[in-house]
Amino acid sequence: MAKQFNEIGIAQQKHYNSIPFPSVLSPISSASLSRLAAAVAADKSYLDSLLHKTGAILFRGFPLTTASDFNDVVEAFDFEELPYIGGAAPRTNIVGRVFTANESPPDQKIPFHHEMAQVPEFPSKLFFFCEVEPGSGGETPIVLSHIVYERMKEKYPDFVARLEEHGLIYIRVLGEEDNPSSPIGRGWKSTFLTKDKSVAEERSLFV
């Protein structure tokens, strides 16, 4: 047990090999934004270990109300920042490291995926924050990839064997401008952060 956080359970948690998913942390005493940021910095090794063990951490009951608050906490983790280059989803930078998650209409379904799996440099960690709670729905479901892999290997061993042997190739055809009606509708200008097609083509060789 860490000094700064209390591990709790919630009804929605799953358990795999007796390990909870996700881990859920609540304040161990009266919480404030500055205390949370300080606790993250002080207990960084504990949080890293917990994340590695369980795959995800849900922070519940902390006083984050704005994107700026969220950014302060993310900064306290002191992870290396990865520029959003090559990603498929149209997003807007709100403040610091904080972007909108996806700006497509709510009727568009977003299947489970690895973030930016189609590029060589993808993020090793993601943070999610809800600033305005929706009236209904709005959940952000997550899964453990290694569990999905194990289940796939059990059910489709030949298919998984072919993937392991040959790999997987993605081919994306990008329009010039963003298409806000699609969850993967980012155009080449914003994808590669340029209005020059030759620069975009050069950068595409690296993503």
Phi, psi and chi 1 to 4 in degrees:
 res  aa     phi    psi   chi1   chi2   chi3   chi4
   1 MET       -  130.9  179.4   69.1   64.9      -
   2 ALA   -82.8  156.0      -      -      -      -
   3 LYS   -71.3  -29.7  -64.0 -179.9 -179.8  178.8
   4 GLN   -94.7  -14.9  -51.8  -66.4  -31.7      -
   5 PHE  -133.6  153.6  -61.1   99.8      -      -
   6 ASN  -115.4  123.8 -174.6   33.6      -      -
   7 GLU   -82.5  125.2  -68.5 -172.9   46.5      -
   8 ILE  -125.8  171.5   63.6  173.1      -      -
   9 GLY  -116.7  149.6      -      -      -      -
  10 ILE  -131.8  159.7   58.5  174.5      -      -
  11 ALA   -62.0  -30.4      -      -      -      -
  12 GLN   -80.6   -5.8  -63.9   85.7   -8.0      -
  13 GLN   -65.5  145.4  -90.2  177.9  -47.4      -
  14 LYS  -106.8  166.5  -54.2  -65.3 -176.6 -177.6
  15 HIS  -134.2  129.0  -71.7   79.3      -      -
  16 TYR  -125.0  119.7  -60.9   98.1      -      -
  17 ASN    53.6   40.4  -60.3  -38.6      -      -
  18 SER    68.6   10.5  -59.1      -      -      -
  19 ILE  -102.1  126.6  -62.3  174.6      -      -
  20 PRO   -71.0  145.4   27.6  -35.2      -      -
  21 PHE  -140.4  119.3  176.2   75.5      -      -
  22 PRO   -81.8  169.8   34.7  -37.6      -      -
  23 SER   -70.1  146.7  -68.0      -      -      -
  24 VAL  -125.1  125.5 -175.6      -      -      -
  25 LEU  -117.3  137.1  -60.8 -178.9      -      -
  26 SER  -124.7  165.1   67.1      -      -      -
  27 PRO   -65.0  142.1  -17.0   29.4      -      -
  28 ILE   -87.8  -15.2 -154.4  164.1      -      -
  29 SER  -148.4 -173.2   58.8      -      -      -
  30 SER   -55.6  131.6   58.6      -      -      -
  31 ALA  -102.8  149.7      -      -      -      -
  32 SER  -145.8  163.7   67.7      -      -      -
  33 LEU   -60.4  -45.1  177.9   61.7      -      -
  34 SER   -65.5  -36.6   60.2      -      -      -
  35 ARG   -67.6  -38.9  -76.7 -175.1  178.8 -179.2
  36 LEU   -64.1  -46.4  174.1   56.1      -      -
  37 ALA   -61.3  -40.8      -      -      -      -
  38 ALA   -67.6  -37.9      -      -      -      -
  39 ALA   -66.2  -39.7      -      -      -      -
  40 VAL   -60.5  -47.1  166.4      -      -      -
  41 ALA   -63.6  -39.5      -      -      -      -
  42 ALA   -73.4  -34.7      -      -      -      -
  43 ASP  -108.9   30.6  -83.2  -18.8      -      -
  44 LYS   -57.5  -43.6  180.0   70.6  162.7   42.0
  45 SER   -65.9  -38.3   59.4      -      -      -
  46 TYR   -64.3  -45.4  159.1   72.5      -      -
  47 LEU   -64.7  -40.8  -65.8  171.6      -      -
  48 ASP   -61.1  -43.3  -75.4  -15.6      -      -
  49 SER   -65.6  -42.2  175.4      -      -      -
  50 LEU   -65.3  -42.0 -173.8   63.3      -      -
  51 LEU   -63.3  -42.0  179.6   60.1      -      -
  52 HIS   -64.3  -36.2 -179.7   75.3      -      -
  53 LYS   -74.2  -43.3  176.4 -177.1  177.0 -178.1
  54 THR  -106.3  -20.0   66.5      -      -      -
  55 GLY    94.8  -20.4      -      -      -      -
  56 ALA  -163.2  149.1      -      -      -      -
  57 ILE  -127.8  129.0  -59.6  173.9      -      -
  58 LEU  -104.8  120.9  172.1   63.0      -      -
  59 PHE   -92.8  117.0  -68.6   86.1      -      -
  60 ARG  -120.8  128.8  175.2   63.2   57.4   84.3
  61 GLY    91.8   16.4      -      -      -      -
  62 PHE   -99.5  149.3  -65.5   92.0      -      -
  63 PRO   -84.5   60.8   33.1  -36.2      -      -
  64 LEU   -98.1  123.2  -85.1   66.3      -      -
  65 THR  -123.6  -17.1   57.8      -      -      -
  66 THR  -130.2  163.8   68.7      -      -      -
  67 ALA   -61.9  -32.9      -      -      -      -
  68 SER   -66.1  -41.4 -178.4      -      -      -
  69 ASP   -58.3  -47.4  -67.2  -15.6      -      -
  70 PHE   -59.1  -44.1  178.5   48.8      -      -
  71 ASN   -61.6  -39.3 -173.9   69.6      -      -
  72 ASP   -60.6  -40.5  -71.7  -13.8      -      -
  73 VAL   -70.9  -42.2  174.2      -      -      -
  74 VAL   -59.2  -43.4  171.7      -      -      -
  75 GLU   -61.9  -32.6  -69.3  -73.7    1.7      -
  76 ALA   -64.7  -25.3      -      -      -      -
  77 PHE   -71.1  -22.8  -81.9   87.7      -      -
  78 ASP    60.1   34.9 -162.9   32.1      -      -
  79 PHE   -80.0  151.1  -67.9  131.6      -      -
  80 GLU   -64.5  135.5 -177.5  179.1   -3.6      -
  81 GLU   -84.2  138.9 -174.8  173.3    6.3      -
  82 LEU  -111.6  119.2 -178.8   70.7      -      -
  83 PRO   -60.9  145.6  -19.9   31.2      -      -
  84 TYR   -85.8   78.9 -173.8   50.7      -      -
  85 ILE  -121.5  124.4  -60.2  175.8      -      -
  86 GLY    98.1   -7.4      -      -      -      -
  87 GLY   -72.2  154.9      -      -      -      -
  88 ALA   -92.5  -22.1      -      -      -      -
  89 ALA   -88.6  132.8      -      -      -      -
  90 PRO   -65.5  125.4  -19.2   31.4      -      -
  91 ARG  -139.7  154.5  -67.0  172.0  178.0  167.1
  92 THR  -118.0  131.9  -59.9      -      -      -
  93 ASN   -75.1  120.1 -175.2 -148.7      -      -
  94 ILE   -88.9  -54.6  -56.8  -59.6      -      -
  95 VAL  -162.8  137.7   59.8      -      -      -
  96 GLY    53.6 -120.6      -      -      -      -
  97 ARG   -90.6    1.7  -58.9 -171.7 -176.6 -158.9
  98 VAL   -91.7  125.7 -179.8      -      -      -
  99 PHE  -122.4  157.2  -74.1   74.7      -      -
 100 THR   -63.3  149.5   54.3      -      -      -
 101 ALA   -76.6  -45.1      -      -      -      -
 102 ASN  -165.7  137.9 -162.7  -66.8      -      -
 103 GLU  -111.1   15.8  -61.1 -179.8    7.3      -
 104 SER   -75.4  160.9   61.0      -      -      -
 105 PRO   -59.0  153.0  -23.5   33.8      -      -
 106 PRO   -65.6  -14.0   20.3  -31.3      -      -
 107 ASP   -83.0   -5.9   63.8  -17.6      -      -
 108 GLN   -83.7  126.5  -65.6  -64.6  -57.4      -
 109 LYS   -86.7  138.5  -65.6 -178.0  179.1 -179.6
 110 ILE  -116.3  108.3  -57.8  174.1      -      -
 111 PRO   -72.1  165.0   27.3  -34.4      -      -
 112 PHE   -56.9  140.0  -71.3  117.6      -      -
 113 HIS  -160.0  162.5   60.1  -80.0      -      -
 114 HIS   -89.9  132.9  -71.3  140.3      -      -
 115 GLU   -62.0  121.6 -179.9   67.5   11.3      -
 116 MET    55.2   40.5  -62.3  173.7   66.0      -
 117 ALA   -65.6  -17.0      -      -      -      -
 118 GLN   -86.4    0.7   74.1  -81.4   10.1      -
 119 VAL  -118.5  152.9  -59.0      -      -      -
 120 PRO   -62.6  -37.7  -22.3   34.2      -      -
 121 GLU  -107.0  103.4  -69.3 -170.6   70.0      -
 122 PHE  -116.8  157.3   46.7   82.5      -      -
 123 PRO   -69.5  141.0   23.4  -32.7      -      -
 124 SER   -88.9  -16.6   61.4      -      -      -
 125 LYS  -143.7  145.5  -59.6  171.7 -175.5   67.1
 126 LEU  -129.2  146.6  -66.9  175.0      -      -
 127 PHE  -118.5  141.3  -68.2   80.7      -      -
 128 PHE  -124.5  145.5  -67.0   96.9      -      -
 129 PHE  -148.7  135.7  165.8   70.5      -      -
 130 CYS  -107.1  113.5  176.6      -      -      -
 131 GLU   -85.6  -38.7 -173.9  171.1   26.1      -
 132 VAL  -124.2  113.1  179.1      -      -      -
 133 GLU   -71.6  130.0 -176.8  179.1   -7.8      -
 134 PRO   -71.9  158.4   27.0  -33.8      -      -
 135 GLY   -66.4  -31.9      -      -      -      -
 136 SER  -152.9  156.4   62.4      -      -      -
 137 GLY    65.7 -149.1      -      -      -      -
 138 GLY    88.9    1.0      -      -      -      -
 139 GLU   -65.8  151.5  -65.5   89.6   -7.6      -
 140 THR  -112.8   91.2  -60.0      -      -      -
 141 PRO   -72.4  144.2   27.3  -33.0      -      -
 142 ILE  -133.3  154.2   55.9  176.2      -      -
 143 VAL  -135.1  160.7  -64.7      -      -      -
 144 LEU   -90.2  117.3  -71.7  166.6      -      -
 145 SER   -61.2  -38.4  -62.9      -      -      -
 146 HIS   -69.2  -27.2   68.6  -77.2      -      -
 147 ILE   -72.1  -42.1  -60.9  -63.6      -      -
 148 VAL   -59.3  -44.3  174.5      -      -      -
 149 TYR   -59.3  -46.2  166.6   76.0      -      -
 150 GLU   -62.3  -42.1  -70.7  171.2    5.4      -
 151 ARG   -66.9  -40.2  -59.8  -75.4  170.9   84.1
 152 MET   -62.6  -41.8  -75.1 -179.5   62.1      -
 153 LYS   -66.0  -33.4 -161.7  161.2 -172.6  176.3
 154 GLU   -69.4  -41.8  -69.1  172.3    3.9      -
 155 LYS   -89.6  -35.1 -165.2  167.9 -175.9  178.1
 156 TYR  -130.5   63.9  -52.4  105.1      -      -
 157 PRO   -61.4  -37.1   22.1  -33.4      -      -
 158 ASP   -67.6  -41.9  -67.1  -19.2      -      -
 159 PHE   -63.3  -45.6  174.8   65.7      -      -
 160 VAL   -63.7  -38.2  172.5      -      -      -
 161 ALA   -62.8  -39.9      -      -      -      -
 162 ARG   -66.0  -40.5  -69.9 -160.4  -57.9  -88.0
 163 LEU   -62.0  -42.6  -72.4  177.1      -      -
 164 GLU   -66.8  -33.4  -69.0  175.9  -21.9      -
 165 GLU   -79.4  -43.6 -179.5 -179.6   -3.0      -
 166 HIS  -104.5  -17.7  -59.0  -68.1      -      -
 167 GLY    78.4 -165.5      -      -      -      -
 168 LEU  -141.8  136.3  179.8   66.2      -      -
 169 ILE  -115.3  130.7  -66.4  177.1      -      -
 170 TYR  -101.9  136.6  -69.2   90.0      -      -
 171 ILE  -123.9  118.1  -63.1  176.5      -      -
 172 ARG  -113.9  136.2  -68.6  178.1   56.7 -152.8
 173 VAL  -110.7  114.8  179.6      -      -      -
 174 LEU  -103.8  137.5  -54.0 -179.2      -      -
 175 GLY   -77.1  175.5      -      -      -      -
 176 GLU   -74.8  -42.0 -172.9  169.8  -43.9      -
 177 GLU  -110.8  164.3  -55.6  -64.8  -21.0      -
 178 ASP   -67.6  145.3  -70.6   -7.6      -      -
 179 ASN  -111.7   99.1  176.1    7.1      -      -
 180 PRO   -68.2   -9.2   24.8  -33.5      -      -
 181 SER   -84.4   -7.4   67.5      -      -      -
 182 SER  -117.5  137.7  169.8      -      -      -
 183 PRO   -68.7  -14.5   23.2  -32.4      -      -
 184 ILE  -124.2   40.4   54.2  170.9      -      -
 185 GLY   -97.1   25.6      -      -      -      -
 186 ARG   -73.0  127.5 -160.3  175.8 -177.2 -154.8
 187 GLY   -79.0  170.4      -      -      -      -
 188 TRP   -68.8  -26.7   62.5  -99.2      -      -
 189 LYS   -64.2  -48.0  -72.7 -177.1  178.1  179.0
 190 SER   -79.9  -28.0   60.8      -      -      -
 191 THR   -62.1  -43.0  -63.7      -      -      -
 192 PHE  -108.5    9.4  -59.6  111.5      -      -
 193 LEU    54.8   48.9  -56.2 -179.7      -      -
 194 THR  -159.0  155.7 -178.3      -      -      -
 195 LYS  -103.7   -0.9  -65.7 -178.7  179.4  179.8
 196 ASP   -97.1  115.5 -172.3  -34.6      -      -
 197 LYS   -62.1  -35.3 -176.4  172.1  -73.7 -169.6
 198 SER   -65.7  -36.8   62.5      -      -      -
 199 VAL   -67.4  -41.3  173.2      -      -      -
 200 ALA   -61.9  -41.8      -      -      -      -
 201 GLU   -64.0  -38.5  -70.0  173.2  -12.1      -
 202 GLU   -65.8  -44.0 -179.0  179.4  -16.2      -
 203 ARG   -69.3  -29.4  -69.6  177.6  178.4  172.0
 204 SER   -65.3  -24.0   71.9      -      -      -
 205 LEU   -67.4  -20.6  -62.8  176.4      -      -
 206 PHE  -102.1   -2.8  -62.6   97.1      -      -
 207 VAL  -124.2      -  -61.6      -      -      -
